[in-house]
């Protein structure tokens, strides 16, 4: 059940999801995914000799259990993973590289709910550090925040986490890894997401959690048992004081 305001105390760091939380899922599925998928074959033909791309291709081969897959096999697998919405690290890394070209050329611009921009701005201005945790690659996250409708938001962001440097979003170990990387007591971390399984994992790791439950988003039902808000401006954060931080 959504509430008008959800208040959290002793918060030293806010970590936000992207898809369905700060941004429309439809934009990701209808704009970003097709942009990359249409370019898999041609982009790999140009870049497949580069070391980073070779590493991606090796990861795809391991996922397929094939020693030396053909480009057709690689592209076919990538397209199947996109269709199934699989959060496979080599797919996410490759998408991020292709999207970077789109953002740099001006063909792509990211998408944010207006209330998400307002909440992020307020937290930043109040001195609360903000990080991003998404299944999209760190590169994709940086470009997402650098090319927003409101301009470059990267000065607001302290850190970026994905399935490569943190782990799967539905496993508690990933949230423990993020807490360690941030250098914070898990109880002072607040995770904002629309996906209940992700909130379950964060809560298991000792985090505070809030569900952003937006009408029309794929994960909007059912009730979660966690504090739920329809807009991020309904999340009230009481920052952790410096004195509290010194006492731990």
HELIX and SHEET records of a PDB file:
HELIX    1   1 UNK A   25  UNK A   27  1                                   3    
HELIX    2   2 UNK A   28  UNK A   32  3                                   5    
HELIX    3   3 UNK A   33  UNK A   37  1                                   5    
HELIX    4   4 UNK A   40  UNK A   47  1                                   8    
HELIX    5   5 UNK A   51  UNK A   64  1                                  14    
HELIX    6   6 UNK A   71  UNK A   83  1                                  13    
HELIX    7   7 UNK A   89  UNK A  105  1                                  17    
HELIX    8   8 UNK A  114  UNK A  125  1                                  12    
HELIX    9   9 UNK A  138  UNK A  146  1                                   9    
HELIX   10  10 UNK A  154  UNK A  156  5                                   3    
HELIX   11  11 UNK A  172  UNK A  182  1                                  11    
HELIX   12  12 UNK A  186  UNK A  188  5                                   3    
HELIX   13  13 UNK A  196  UNK A  204  1                                   9    
HELIX   14  14 UNK A  232  UNK A  234  5                                   3    
HELIX   15  15 UNK A  242  UNK A  247  1                                   6    
SHEET    1   A 2 UNK A   6  UNK A  11  0                                        
SHEET    2   A 2 UNK A 235  UNK A 239  1                                        
SHEET    1   B 6 UNK A 159  UNK A 161  0                                        
SHEET    2   B 6 UNK A 129  UNK A 133  1                                        
SHEET    3   B 6 UNK A  13  UNK A  16  1                                        
SHEET    4   B 6 UNK A 189  UNK A 193  1                                        
SHEET    5   B 6 UNK A 208  UNK A 212  1                                        
SHEET    6   B 6 UNK A 228  UNK A 229  1                                        
END                                                                             
